Amino acid sequence: MNRGGRAVALVLLLLLLVSCGGRQEEQSQEGSLLWFAVDDRQPDYGHGPALGSQPWSGGESPEELLAALLAGPTQEGLRSPFPRGVTLRQCQWDEERPGVLLVNLSEQYGALADVSLTLADYCIVLTLSQVEGVEEVEISAEGHHVDYRSHQLLCVQEAVLWDELAGEG
């Protein structure tokens, strides 16, 4: 897909996020939310949101949230956006850029492209943005950045921005 096609696909995906943007305020007081892709293979899916969340009452560290996210959803109607076998290699704060969390996943993550990559990226970003201090997330696969992204630092506001444009903020 050419650069213009990728941009159109990203805009379309972000428009699908309209109905799930802003849900961070709905976060359960008992824990965080894990974000997954909505299972669009269900017969009653229609044209709903691309992402959905499920409550998480386990640990609140970035590593614990990522482990739960990579383990997959337990709630019906959600599916993992990650390729089979993806594992967390490393998760650490960037010492030179406060508020940036560096996430390094196994090589399988590097196989994602286009809308599949965007869905997976924002499941990670929306989940990790609930951790105190996380402003941006930089995701790599075996230490390499994915070339399909227009930028490497991802933030939750990119997904929520479309809510405001739709007048639902």
DOGU-958856 format. One line per field, with one value per residue: residue in three letters; residue number from 1; x, y, z of N, C-alpha, C, O in turn; chain. Coordinates in steps of 0.001 Angstrom, whole numbers. Each point is the difference from the previous one (the first is absolute). Layout:
# DOGU-958856
rest <- ALA:... .
nr <- NUM:... .
n_u <- X:... .
n_v <- Y:... .
n_w <- Z:... .
ca_u <- X:... .
ca_v <- Y:... .
ca_w <- Z:... .
c_u <- X:... .
c_v <- Y:... .
c_w <- Z:... .
o_u <- X:... .
o_v <- Y:... .
o_w <- Z:... .
kette <- A:... .
//
This chain:
# DOGU-958856
rest <- MET:ASN:ARG:GLY:GLY:ARG:ALA:VAL:ALA:LEU:VAL:LEU:LEU:LEU:LEU:LEU:LEU:VAL:SER:CYS:GLY:GLY:ARG:GLN:GLU:GLU:GLN:SER:GLN:GLU:GLY:SER:LEU:LEU:TRP:PHE:ALA:VAL:ASP:ASP:ARG:GLN:PRO:ASP:TYR:GLY:HIS:GLY:PRO:ALA:LEU:GLY:SER:GLN:PRO:TRP:SER:GLY:GLY:GLU:SER:PRO:GLU:GLU:LEU:LEU:ALA:ALA:LEU:LEU:ALA:GLY:PRO:THR:GLN:GLU:GLY:LEU:ARG:SER:PRO:PHE:PRO:ARG:GLY:VAL:THR:LEU:ARG:GLN:CYS:GLN:TRP:ASP:GLU:GLU:ARG:PRO:GLY:VAL:LEU:LEU:VAL:ASN:LEU:SER:GLU:GLN:TYR:GLY:ALA:LEU:ALA:ASP:VAL:SER:LEU:THR:LEU:ALA:ASP:TYR:CYS:ILE:VAL:LEU:THR:LEU:SER:GLN:VAL:GLU:GLY:VAL:GLU:GLU:VAL:GLU:ILE:SER:ALA:GLU:GLY:HIS:HIS:VAL:ASP:TYR:ARG:SER:HIS:GLN:LEU:LEU:CYS:VAL:GLN:GLU:ALA:VAL:LEU:TRP:ASP:GLU:LEU:ALA:GLY:GLU:GLY .
nr <- 1:2:3:4:5:6:7:8:9:10:11:12:13:14:15:16:17:18:19:20:21:22:23:24:25:26:27:28:29:30:31:32:33:34:35:36:37:38:39:40:41:42:43:44:45:46:47:48:49:50:51:52:53:54:55:56:57:58:59:60:61:62:63:64:65:66:67:68:69:70:71:72:73:74:75:76:77:78:79:80:81:82:83:84:85:86:87:88:89:90:91:92:93:94:95:96:97:98:99:100:101:102:103:104:105:106:107:108:109:110:111:112:113:114:115:116:117:118:119:120:121:122:123:124:125:126:127:128:129:130:131:132:133:134:135:136:137:138:139:140:141:142:143:144:145:146:147:148:149:150:151:152:153:154:155:156:157:158:159:160:161:162:163:164:165:166:167:168:169 .
n_u <- 859:-1307:1718:-73:1025:2245:746:35:1719:1871:160:523:2183:1325:-144:1433:1880:-818:-549:1942:-363:2023:543:1411:-1275:-33:1850:318:-1818:-1289:-562:1533:777:-1276:1877:-2173:998:-885:-1089:1652:1120:94:-1133:499:1616:-472:-1231:482:-283:1536:-601:1195:-1704:2013:-1839:930:-134:672:1656:1061:971:1639:1586:-377:482:2156:826:-544:1280:2034:-496:-28:-1199:-828:614:-1935:523:1040:1217:933:809:65:1870:-816:-573:-1820:2091:-527:477:-1344:522:19:698:-1355:1914:-111:-1151:431:-234:2250:-1915:1800:-954:861:-687:-1314:1597:-669:998:2030:-882:180:-2145:984:-1680:764:1117:-1135:-859:1298:457:-1643:363:1554:-239:-1422:928:1355:-1448:-479:1558:-144:-889:-1672:1991:1944:-939:1683:-1102:754:1082:-221:-1452:-1472:985:-1952:879:-968:1447:-2007:-903:1820:156:-122:-1649:-37:1574:1809:309:1240:2087:392:903:2159:1439:244:1715:1779:742 .
n_v <- -1175:934:1290:321:-1598:209:1459:-653:-1292:1148:1004:-1287:-466:1509:-165:-1517:1166:650:-1761:42:1334:341:-1653:1337:1378:-1125:1168:-2127:321:-1423:1425:-1476:1451:-1823:791:-70:-1693:1646:-1263:725:-1357:1643:-1859:-207:-1085:-1063:1747:-1967:46:1622:1843:-1665:516:-312:-516:1749:-2155:-277:-1402:1212:-1925:1505:-178:1096:2197:619:-69:1668:1830:-28:596:2235:408:1385:2000:-723:-1211:-1297:1649:-2026:1860:-1222:800:-1545:-316:1208:712:-275:1637:1604:182:1642:508:1413:-1144:-805:-1931:1922:-1680:-10:-712:-781:125:-1464:364:-1685:-1524:-1415:753:-918:-1747:871:-190:1841:-593:-1505:861:715:-1563:-1076:1014:75:-1875:-86:840:-992:-1741:82:309:-2180:-653:-429:1916:-1494:516:-1021:-468:-1003:46:-1580:-40:-1047:1235:-1450:1842:370:-1325:-1852:-321:871:-1386:1023:2220:-1755:1041:59:1503:-1294:-1050:855:55:-2152:-711:433:-1420:-1770:1116:-1352:1934 .
n_w <- 0:-1550:-672:-2231:-1205:-149:-1537:-2149:-707:-474:-1995:-1778:-289:-976:-2226:-870:-359:-1992:-1246:-1147:-1735:882:-1374:-1083:-1245:-1979:-390:-566:1267:-1134:-1594:-681:-1529:-288:-907:-569:-1092:-1228:1498:-1338:1387:1522:552:2156:-1158:-1879:726:895:2218:-230:1153:915:1354:955:1169:1050:538:-2125:-537:1566:629:-299:1577:1920:69:221:2082:1397:-84:937:2109:-164:-1855:1564:-772:859:-1818:1501:-933:-20:974:1897:-968:-1399:2131:-492:-425:2155:-1443:-870:2174:-1534:2085:-1085:-98:-2087:204:1061:1463:-144:-950:1086:-2021:1468:-2118:662:-444:1599:1869:67:1094:2063:-645:-805:-1352:-1470:-1748:-1787:-1356:-1485:-1961:-1545:-1162:-1610:-2053:-1420:-1064:-1776:-1674:7:-1486:2194:-762:130:-909:467:-1998:1098:-1960:1419:-1976:1970:1203:-894:-826:1016:-1574:807:1672:532:1533:801:-278:1383:-1136:2246:495:-135:1933:1630:-782:-391:1903:436:-1011:1357:945:-313:-795 .
ca_u <- -859:819:-73:-1324:-946:182:-563:-1457:-358:156:-1100:-1212:68:-200:-1431:-665:299:-849:-884:712:808:-547:-418:938:-709:-846:868:-485:797:674:1120:158:-686:831:-636:151:-791:-1352:-105:-916:-473:-1279:-1098:-711:965:-429:1060:296:1368:1085:634:-832:811:-501:618:1171:194:1309:1057:-102:1264:-39:294:-1168:-1057:369:-146:-1433:-427:508:-670:-1254:-1207:-847:-1369:-571:-143:1306:1030:1351:451:1409:291:269:1382:656:367:664:1451:466:-844:769:-145:1066:678:231:-1278:-955:-1360:13:195:506:-501:649:-692:685:11:-1311:-693:478:-737:-1237:61:-1233:-1023:300:1033:-597:-844:870:701:-852:-374:1113:50:-1154:186:1122:-190:-623:1076:432:1242:122:-533:175:529:750:-69:911:-6:1404:838:-127:-1272:-774:79:-1322:-553:406:785:295:-541:-1457:-631:-1432:-755:-213:-1238:-1097:-184:-1130:-1208:-203:-414:-1368:-870:-370:992 .
ca_v <- 1175:1204:904:615:-1044:-214:1152:-152:-1103:469:918:-810:-704:943:321:-1112:104:1037:-495:-494:1074:598:-1013:-54:517:-1066:-964:-497:443:-1175:-384:605:-621:-569:316:-1022:198:-553:-1145:372:-1214:-384:316:1226:1086:1228:988:551:450:-915:-423:-89:-237:-846:376:-748:287:-512:971:1263:402:-175:-1395:-823:333:-574:-1459:-282:360:-1004:-1277:18:358:-1039:471:-329:1124:618:-909:539:557:-343:-1291:-1108:-147:1264:80:1220:-134:996:1166:888:1438:651:891:1308:639:-286:-310:-941:-1401:-761:-1372:-812:-1275:-990:263:-201:1286:671:-476:773:1161:716:111:-978:608:1120:-569:-561:1117:775:-835:173:1401:272:-747:522:1406:51:-49:1339:468:-344:1008:-534:-1355:-315:-1452:-589:-1458:-421:1192:752:700:-419:1050:381:1103:1344:513:-1095:285:-102:460:-263:1106:-250:-770:763:1206:-120:258:1440:432:-457:719:-868:166 .
ca_w <- 0:-66:1164:29:404:1439:708:-50:890:1375:292:140:1278:1088:30:676:1429:589:1048:1176:547:1199:970:1107:1157:511:652:1274:1138:534:-838:-1316:-1125:-1048:-1276:-1032:-1218:63:-902:-1075:-680:598:-914:373:148:-673:-222:1312:262:-342:1244:1190:1191:1073:1272:482:1424:391:241:-743:-628:-1456:-345:326:-958:-1292:78:-82:-1350:-934:287:-743:755:606:-194:-1300:-914:-207:-498:61:-1275:-142:-635:924:445:382:1415:430:165:962:232:884:-190:-743:939:-613:-320:1080:-422:-1127:352:-1139:2:-1020:-123:-828:-1437:-617:-64:-1196:-1174:-131:-893:-316:1040:1051:834:730:1061:1034:650:895:1149:936:462:865:1247:783:358:1316:996:373:-597:-1418:-915:-1346:-65:-1213:-131:-974:-117:87:4:-1256:-181:-1158:-1011:-497:787:-408:1123:934:1325:-70:1234:104:-579:-1421:-131:590:-793:-919:781:28:-1324:-238:924:1113:1050 .
c_u <- 899:-254:-1385:-1061:96:-613:-1523:-452:98:-1136:-1303:-14:-257:-1457:-791:211:-894:-808:743:911:-664:-424:953:-665:-885:805:-545:903:779:1209:-2:-889:1057:-741:344:-782:-1375:-66:-1051:-490:-1313:-1134:-698:914:-474:1171:321:1450:1021:660:-1019:876:-672:712:1173:228:1322:979:-85:1314:-109:227:-1199:-1157:302:-133:-1468:-525:428:-614:-1346:-1196:-691:-1470:-469:-154:1295:962:1358:386:1430:183:299:1492:710:262:674:1476:505:-1005:751:-300:1185:631:195:-1289:-1015:-1401:-92:332:411:-453:652:-647:792:-223:-1355:-769:382:-706:-1297:211:-1379:-969:269:1045:-588:-884:858:725:-890:-606:1078:-17:-1160:128:1087:-177:-682:1028:460:1349:152:-707:51:619:713:120:967:-168:1452:942:-78:-1360:-689:-65:-1359:-615:490:842:136:-544:-1518:-597:-1515:-825:-259:-1289:-1191:-324:-1244:-1322:-337:-487:-1436:-995:-452:956:-577 .
c_v <- 1231:903:647:-992:-294:1131:-88:-1102:430:933:-774:-751:944:442:-1112:61:1015:-533:-564:1060:577:-1017:-106:533:-1067:-1041:-365:494:-1156:-408:723:-692:-556:217:-1065:405:-614:-1116:290:-1208:-501:420:1325:1218:1305:920:694:424:-1069:-565:-26:-335:-988:401:-913:381:-557:1127:1192:448:-186:-1456:-906:262:-595:-1518:-393:279:-1062:-1376:-85:281:-1222:333:-337:1262:734:-1059:680:552:-429:-1338:-1055:-27:1280:-22:1341:-297:951:1138:879:1450:518:1042:1409:755:-364:-229:-978:-1402:-748:-1444:-734:-1379:-939:269:-167:1314:763:-433:777:1190:627:31:-980:545:1128:-495:-519:1106:700:-830:138:1406:307:-721:632:1453:169:-38:1423:329:-314:1059:-486:-1387:-160:-1511:-462:-1517:-450:1190:851:657:-487:1155:489:1168:1337:662:-1111:231:74:442:-206:1103:-197:-785:810:1237:-62:164:1486:514:-394:693:-831:158:626 .
c_w <- 0:1201:126:448:1482:801:29:943:1457:392:189:1320:1159:86:675:1512:710:1167:1193:594:1232:1038:1170:1266:640:770:1375:1121:607:-826:-1322:-1024:-940:-1309:-1032:-1238:235:-1036:-1064:-795:587:-930:308:110:-641:-263:1312:130:-371:1252:1127:1186:926:1282:343:1450:510:257:-933:-630:-1510:-420:267:-961:-1373:-3:-123:-1405:-1010:235:-711:880:598:-207:-1413:-848:-262:-529:128:-1363:-343:-713:1074:350:383:1505:275:206:1084:82:988:-320:-782:923:-554:-314:1079:-566:-1154:503:-1264:142:-1160:8:-900:-1484:-678:-143:-1265:-1270:-218:-927:-97:1188:1143:965:841:1135:1151:765:1020:1118:1074:591:947:1343:861:424:1350:1129:268:-624:-1477:-836:-1439:93:-1336:-74:-1085:-2:-109:-134:-1249:-70:-1262:-987:-481:765:-533:1091:1032:1405:-100:1329:-72:-654:-1491:-235:500:-818:-874:712:-34:-1355:-302:931:1173:1164:1146 .
o_u <- 984:-908:-526:-911:-1011:-599:-624:-990:-848:-533:-771:-1033:-733:-512:-991:-805:28:-61:-616:546:-1227:-435:-291:335:-341:-565:-361:1221:925:764:-720:-715:1025:-1193:1159:-779:-127:488:-1193:-729:-570:80:-522:-390:39:1055:-104:710:-317:551:-961:1160:-1204:1161:24:155:213:-393:-532:71:-822:-660:-302:-690:-896:-446:-332:-819:-793:-13:-526:84:116:-875:730:-307:32:-188:93:-226:542:-808:502:857:1166:-876:513:362:825:-641:292:-444:1124:-659:132:23:-615:-442:-1096:1026:-688:271:-145:63:939:-836:-231:-779:-818:133:-608:1093:-1008:413:-255:-108:305:51:-270:75:413:-420:-306:107:210:-388:-209:620:-45:-323:251:954:858:-1214:-896:683:-507:567:32:-572:683:1059:664:-1011:650:-444:-90:-940:1135:766:-808:-296:-546:534:-579:-1089:-969:-662:-1080:-1134:-687:-977:-1148:-868:-690:-1203:-1019:32:690 .
o_v <- 47:-245:110:356:-217:-233:272:160:-370:-102:294:-82:-339:255:263:-527:101:625:-252:-215:69:386:-679:-436:93:-975:862:45:215:-859:978:-953:638:-290:-391:954:-1023:153:-225:160:-977:1051:635:1008:1042:-448:1223:146:-1189:-1100:768:-379:-246:407:-1178:1178:-93:1111:-94:1096:-788:-496:-883:-930:-532:-579:-948:-758:-411:-836:-1094:-79:-1121:-817:208:1073:916:-1195:1226:-657:402:-913:314:139:-53:-343:656:-893:-367:364:-421:339:-461:955:951:1211:-1064:700:-391:-222:70:-639:397:-722:424:820:610:170:745:655:-99:563:-618:295:323:-188:111:544:301:-34:245:560:96:162:596:536:215:438:1106:293:768:-770:583:179:287:-332:407:-629:557:-581:316:-103:1032:-603:-367:1093:1082:625:124:921:-928:-966:859:-311:-109:-274:541:191:-86:477:1007:410:386:870:678:-247:298:-875:223 .
o_w <- 739:794:1108:749:667:1049:1026:715:813:1105:914:666:929:1089:680:770:1227:1058:1035:1082:75:1085:985:1102:1179:495:802:-153:782:439:-202:312:-240:-93:-143:21:674:-1120:207:-978:-486:-637:-916:590:656:-449:94:-995:-40:-37:16:-165:-79:-39:-357:321:1208:356:-1106:-554:-467:-913:-802:-418:-657:-990:-712:-521:-847:-904:-207:1226:-495:284:-969:520:-822:227:60:-1016:-1029:170:1080:-872:394:794:-906:766:836:-986:1119:-1097:199:412:771:-222:-70:-911:-399:643:-1019:1017:-1156:995:-673:-380:-1044:-938:-539:-1034:-1065:-67:341:1121:1160:1211:1188:1103:1163:1228:1133:1013:1188:1216:1057:1038:1194:969:538:1151:-928:110:-664:94:-795:968:-1045:893:-1097:922:-974:-618:-86:361:-979:351:-580:-491:-461:-283:32:704:-693:1065:-1081:-503:-533:-1020:-586:44:-163:-628:-219:-69:-761:-72:623:865:994 .
kette <- A:A:A:A:A:A:A:A:A:A:A:A:A:A:A:A:A:A:A:A:A:A:A:A:A:A:A:A:A:A:A:A:A:A:A:A:A:A:A:A:A:A:A:A:A:A:A:A:A:A:A:A:A:A:A:A:A:A:A:A:A:A:A:A:A:A:A:A:A:A:A:A:A:A:A:A:A:A:A:A:A:A:A:A:A:A:A:A:A:A:A:A:A:A:A:A:A:A:A:A:A:A:A:A:A:A:A:A:A:A:A:A:A:A:A:A:A:A:A:A:A:A:A:A:A:A:A:A:A:A:A:A:A:A:A:A:A:A:A:A:A:A:A:A:A:A:A:A:A:A:A:A:A:A:A:A:A:A:A:A:A:A:A:A:A:A:A:A:A .
//
